[in-house]
C-alpha cells in the first residue's frame, strides 16, 4: 500500500489547488519551482487526473502558503469524524480529524485503522519535529530509516520525520492516533 489519497479527495484538492494558484496569479511553472513538484504532476493534480501522495500535496500547499488540512477543509469546519483521506479495499482507513494552524506550523490530528497486510508509506519531512503515535487497540509497527518501532496497545511513541516511514498492523487490526507537526517555510516568495 502507498500513501496515495482517495480519488474523490484528490479531485477536490486539485480544484482547490488550481483556484488558489490562479488567485495568487501563479503559473504552473512558478508553482513547480516553489514546491519542487514537477509541472506535469501539478497539471495532472489540478485536473484530477493524478492521485498524489499526501507528502506531494503538503509540498504544493506549503508553496501556496497554506496547508493540507486547509485544502481539504478540515481546518475551517471539521466534520465530527474528520475527512477520510486514505482507505484500502481490505478495510484500512485514515481520517484527518482536525488541524490547528499557527504562524510557525500546522498541527494535524489523524485517526487510523490498519488491517494486517496493509501498509501506509509516507515520505520523509526533513526538519520537521518528531510526530506522536498513540495506539488505542492492537499493535503497530513503524519502519523508519531501517529501524523498527513496535507500539503496543495504550502505548505511545515519537516517530522521527527525517526518514521515510511505513506503518502496518502487527495484530489482525490496529487503531491509533497520529499527531503530525508540519513546519511552515518562510512562505511564498
VOPA-148473 format. One record per residue: z, y, x of N, C-alpha, C in turn; residue in three letters. Coordinates in steps of 0.2 Angstrom, whole numbers, padded with zeros to 4 digits, always signed. Atoms other than C-alpha are relative to their C-alpha. Layout:
ZYXZYXZYXALA ...
This chain:
+0000-0006+0004+0000+0000+0000+0000+0006+0004UNK +0000-0006-0004-0003+0018+0006+0004+0005-0004UNK -0004-0006+0003+0004+0035+0002-0005+0004-0005UNK +0005-0004+0005-0011+0039-0010+0004+0001-0006UNK -0003-0002+0007-0006+0048-0026-0004-0003-0006UNK +0003+0003+0006-0010+0043-0043-0007+0005-0002UNK +0006-0003+0001-0028+0048-0048+0000+0006-0005UNK -0001-0005+0005-0023+0059-0063+0003+0006+0003UNK -0004-0006-0003-0011+0069-0052-0005+0003+0005UNK +0005-0002-0005-0025+0070-0038-0004+0005-0004UNK +0004-0004+0003-0036+0078-0051+0003+0007-0002UNK -0004-0006+0002-0023+0091-0057+0001+0004+0007UNK -0001-0003-0006-0019+0095-0039-0006+0003+0003UNK +0006-0003-0002-0037+0098-0035-0002+0006-0003UNK +0001-0006+0004-0039+0110-0049+0004+0006+0002UNK -0005-0006-0002-0023+0120-0044-0002+0002+0007UNK +0001-0002-0007-0028+0120-0025-0006+0005+0000UNK +0006-0004+0001-0045+0127-0030+0001+0007-0003UNK -0002-0006+0003-0038+0140-0041+0004+0005+0005UNK -0004-0004-0005-0025+0146-0028-0005+0002+0006UNK +0004-0002-0006-0038+0146-0014-0005+0005-0002UNK +0004-0005+0002-0050+0156-0024+0003+0007-0002UNK -0005-0006+0002-0036+0168-0030+0002+0003+0007UNK -0002-0003-0007-0032+0171-0011-0006+0002+0003UNK +0007-0002-0003-0051+0174-0008-0001-0004+0007UNK +0001+0004-0006-0051+0160+0005-0006-0005-0001UNK +0006+0005+0000-0067+0150+0009+0003-0007+0001UNK -0002+0007-0002-0065+0131+0011+0000-0001+0007UNK +0000+0000-0007-0069+0133+0029+0006+0003+0003UNK -0006-0003-0002-0055+0145+0031+0006-0004-0001UNK -0005+0004+0002-0043+0134+0022+0001-0006+0004UNK +0001+0006-0005-0049+0119+0033+0003+0002+0006UNK -0003-0002-0006-0044+0129+0048+0007+0001+0000UNK -0007-0001+0001-0027+0134+0042+0004-0006-0001UNK -0004+0006+0002-0022+0117+0035-0001-0006+0005UNK +0001+0006-0004-0030+0105+0048-0003-0006-0004UNK +0004+0005+0004-0039+0096+0034-0007+0001+0000UNK +0007-0002+0000-0057+0094+0035-0003+0003-0006UNK +0004-0003+0005-0069+0104+0025-0002-0005-0006UNK +0002+0005+0005-0076+0089+0017+0005-0003-0004UNK -0006+0002+0004-0059+0082+0012+0002+0005-0005UNK -0003-0006+0004-0054+0099+0005-0005+0000-0006UNK +0004+0000+0006-0070+0099-0006+0001-0006-0005UNK -0001+0006+0004-0068+0081-0012+0007+0001-0004UNK -0007+0000+0003-0049+0085-0016-0001+0005-0006UNK +0001-0005+0005-0054+0101-0026-0004-0003-0006UNK +0004+0002+0006-0067+0092-0036+0002-0006-0003UNK -0003+0006+0003-0056+0077-0040-0003-0006+0002UNK +0004+0006-0002-0067+0065-0030+0004-0004+0005UNK -0004+0003-0005-0053+0061-0017+0007-0001-0003UNK -0007+0002+0002-0036+0053-0019+0004+0001+0007UNK -0003-0001-0007-0027+0062-0004+0007-0003+0000UNK -0007+0002-0001-0011+0057+0003+0005+0006-0001UNK -0005-0006+0001+0005+0067+0000+0000+0004+0006UNK +0000-0004-0006+0005+0072+0018-0006+0005+0000UNK +0006-0004+0000-0013+0079+0016+0001+0006-0005UNK -0001-0006+0005-0008+0089+0001+0006+0005+0002UNK -0005-0004-0003+0008+0095+0010-0003+0005+0005UNK +0004-0004-0005-0004+0102+0024-0004+0006-0004UNK +0004-0005+0004-0015+0111+0011+0005+0005-0003UNK -0005-0005+0004+0000+0118+0001+0003+0005+0005UNK -0003-0005-0005+0008+0125+0017-0005+0005+0002UNK +0005-0005-0002-0009+0133+0022-0001+0005-0006UNK +0000-0005+0006-0009+0141+0004+0006+0004-0001UNK -0007-0003+0001+0009+0147+0006+0004-0002-0006UNK -0003+0003+0005+0015+0135-0007+0003-0007+0002UNK -0002+0006-0002+0022+0118-0008-0003-0006-0005UNK +0002+0005+0004+0018+0101-0015+0003+0000-0007UNK -0003+0000+0006+0031+0102-0028-0002+0006-0005UNK +0002-0005+0004+0025+0119-0034-0007-0002-0003UNK +0007+0002+0002+0007+0112-0035+0000-0005-0006UNK +0000+0005+0006+0012+0098-0047+0004+0002-0006UNK -0004-0003+0005+0023+0109-0057+0007-0002-0001UNK -0007+0002+0000+0040+0102-0054+0004+0005+0001UNK -0004-0005-0002+0047+0117-0047+0001+0005-0006UNK +0000-0004+0006+0043+0128-0062+0004-0002-0006UNK -0004+0003+0006+0049+0117-0076+0000-0008+0001UNK +0000+0007-0002+0054+0100-0070+0001-0004-0007UNK -0001+0005+0006+0052+0086-0083+0007-0004+0001UNK -0006+0004+0000+0068+0076-0087+0000-0005+0005UNK +0001+0006-0004+0062+0061-0077-0005+0002+0006UNK +0004-0002-0005+0051+0071-0065-0008-0001-0001UNK +0007+0002+0001+0032+0068-0062-0001-0006+0004UNK +0002+0006-0004+0026+0051-0057-0006+0002+0004UNK +0005-0002-0005+0016+0054-0041-0003-0007+0003UNK +0002+0006-0003+0014+0036-0035+0002-0006-0004UNK -0002+0006+0003+0013+0019-0043-0005-0006+0002UNK +0004+0006-0002+0006+0001-0040-0001-0004-0006UNK +0001+0004+0005-0001-0012-0051+0006-0005+0000UNK -0006+0005-0001+0014-0023-0045+0006+0002-0004UNK -0005-0003+0003+0026-0011-0053+0005+0005+0004UNK -0003-0005-0004+0032+0000-0039-0002+0007-0003UNK +0002-0007+0002+0033+0019-0043+0005+0005+0004UNK -0004-0006-0003+0039+0036-0036-0001+0006-0005UNK +0000-0006+0004+0044+0051-0046+0003+0006+0004UNK -0003-0006-0003+0046+0069-0039+0004+0003-0006UNK -0004-0001+0005+0061+0073-0049+0001+0008+0000UNK -0002-0007+0000+0065+0091-0044-0002+0003+0007UNK +0001-0004-0007+0062+0104-0029+0004+0006-0001UNK -0003-0006-0001+0071+0119-0023-0004+0004+0006UNK +0004-0003-0005+0061+0132-0013+0005+0006+0003UNK -0003-0006-0004+0069+0144+0000-0005+0003+0004UNK +0005-0003-0005+0061+0156+0012-0002-0005+0006UNK +0001+0004-0006+0063+0143+0025-0003-0007-0001UNK +0002+0007+0001+0059+0126+0017+0000-0001-0008UNK -0001+0003+0007+0056+0116+0001+0004-0006+0001UNK -0004+0006+0000+0068+0103-0003-0001-0004-0006UNK +0002+0004+0006+0062+0089-0014+0004-0006-0001UNK -0003+0006+0002+0071+0075-0023-0004-0005-0004UNK +0004+0005+0002+0062+0059-0026+0004-0006-0002UNK -0003+0006+0002+0067+0043-0035-0006-0005+0000UNK +0004+0005-0002+0059+0027-0030+0002-0007-0003UNK -0001+0007+0002+0057+0009-0037-0005-0004+0004UNK +0005+0004-0003+0049-0003-0025+0001-0008-0001UNK +0001+0007+0002+0044-0021-0029-0001-0003+0007UNK +0001+0003-0006+0045-0033-0014-0008-0002+0001UNK +0007+0001-0001+0027-0035-0007-0004+0007+0000UNK +0003-0007+0000+0023-0016-0010+0003+0004+0006UNK -0002-0004-0005+0024-0004+0004-0003+0007-0001UNK +0002-0007+0001+0024+0015+0004+0000+0003+0007UNK +0001-0003-0006+0017+0023+0020+0000+0008+0000UNK +0001-0007+0000+0019+0041+0025-0001+0003+0007UNK +0002-0002-0007+0013+0051+0040+0007+0004+0003UNK -0005-0003-0003+0024+0060+0052+0000+0007-0002UNK -0001-0008+0001+0031+0078+0050+0004+0003+0006UNK -0004-0003-0006+0035+0084+0067+0003+0007-0001UNK -0004-0006+0001+0048+0097+0067+0004+0001-0006UNK -0003+0000+0006+0054+0093+0050+0007-0003+0001UNK -0007+0004-0001+0073+0088+0049-0001-0007-0003UNK -0001+0007+0003+0078+0070+0045+0001+0001-0007UNK -0001+0001+0007+0077+0065+0027+0006-0004-0002UNK -0005+0004+0002+0090+0057+0017-0002-0006-0005UNK +0002+0005+0005+0088+0040+0008+0007-0003-0002UNK -0006+0003+0002+0102+0033-0003-0003-0006-0005UNK +0002+0006+0004+0099+0015-0011+0005-0001-0005UNK -0005+0001+0006+0106+0013-0028+0000-0007-0002UNK +0000+0007+0001+0100-0005-0030-0004-0004+0005UNK +0004+0004-0004+0094-0019-0019+0001+0003+0008UNK +0000-0002-0007+0090-0016+0000-0007+0002+0002UNK +0006-0003-0003+0076-0005+0008+0000-0001+0007UNK +0001+0000-0007+0068-0007+0025-0005+0005+0001UNK +0004-0006-0002+0061+0008+0033-0002-0001+0008UNK +0003+0001-0007+0050+0006+0049-0002+0007+0002UNK +0002-0007-0002+0048+0022+0059+0000-0001+0008UNK +0001+0000-0007+0041+0023+0077+0002-0007+0003UNK -0002+0007-0003+0044+0004+0080+0007-0002-0002UNK -0007+0001+0002+0062+0005+0074+0000-0002-0007UNK -0001+0002+0007+0068-0004+0058+0007+0002-0002UNK -0007-0002+0003+0082+0003+0047+0000-0004-0006UNK -0001+0003+0007+0089-0008+0033+0005+0004-0003UNK -0005-0004+0003+0098+0002+0020+0002-0005-0006UNK -0003+0004+0005+0109-0009+0008+0002+0004-0006UNK -0002-0003+0006+0114-0005-0010+0007+0004+0001UNK -0006-0005-0001+0126+0010-0011+0001+0003+0007UNK +0000-0003-0007+0122+0015+0007-0005+0005+0001UNK +0005-0006-0001+0113+0030+0014-0002+0000+0007UNK +0003+0000-0007+0103+0033+0030-0004+0007+0001UNK +0004-0006-0002+0095+0048+0039-0006-0003+0003UNK +0007+0002-0002+0076+0045+0042-0003+0005+0004UNK +0004-0005-0005+0068+0054+0057-0007+0001-0003UNK +0007-0001+0002+0052+0063+0052-0005+0001+0005UNK +0005-0001-0006+0044+0064+0069-0005-0006+0000UNK +0005+0005-0001+0036+0047+0067-0003-0002-0007UNK +0003+0002+0007+0025+0039+0053+0006-0005-0002UNK -0005+0004+0003+0036+0029+0041-0003-0004-0005UNK +0001+0004+0006+0035+0015+0029+0006-0003-0003UNK -0005+0002+0004+0046+0009+0015-0002-0006-0003UNK +0002+0006+0005+0047-0008+0007+0007-0003-0002UNK -0006+0003+0003+0060-0018-0003+0001-0007+0004UNK -0002+0006-0003+0069-0032+0006+0002-0005-0005UNK -0002+0003+0006+0076-0038-0010-0006+0000-0005UNK +0006+0000+0004+0065-0043-0025-0002+0007-0003UNK +0001-0007+0002+0067-0024-0031+0005+0004+0004UNK -0005-0005-0003+0075-0009-0023-0001+0007-0003UNK +0000-0007+0003+0079+0008-0031+0003+0004+0005UNK -0004-0005-0005+0083+0023-0020-0002+0007-0002UNK +0002-0007+0000+0083+0042-0020-0002+0002+0007UNK +0002-0002-0006+0075+0051-0006+0000+0008+0000UNK +0000-0007-0001+0078+0069-0001-0003+0002+0006UNK +0004-0002-0005+0065+0077+0009+0000+0008+0001UNK +0001-0008-0002+0065+0095+0018-0006+0001+0003UNK +0007-0002-0003+0048+0102+0022+0001+0007+0002UNK -0001-0006-0003+0050+0117+0033-0007+0004-0002UNK +0005-0004+0001+0039+0132+0029-0003+0002+0007UNK +0003-0003-0006+0027+0138+0043+0001+0008-0001UNK -0001-0007+0001+0026+0156+0046-0004+0003-0006UNK +0004-0001+0006+0014+0156+0031-0007+0002+0002UNK +0007-0001-0001-0005+0160+0029-0001+0006+0004UNK +0002-0006-0004-0012+0172+0042-0004+0005-0003UNK 
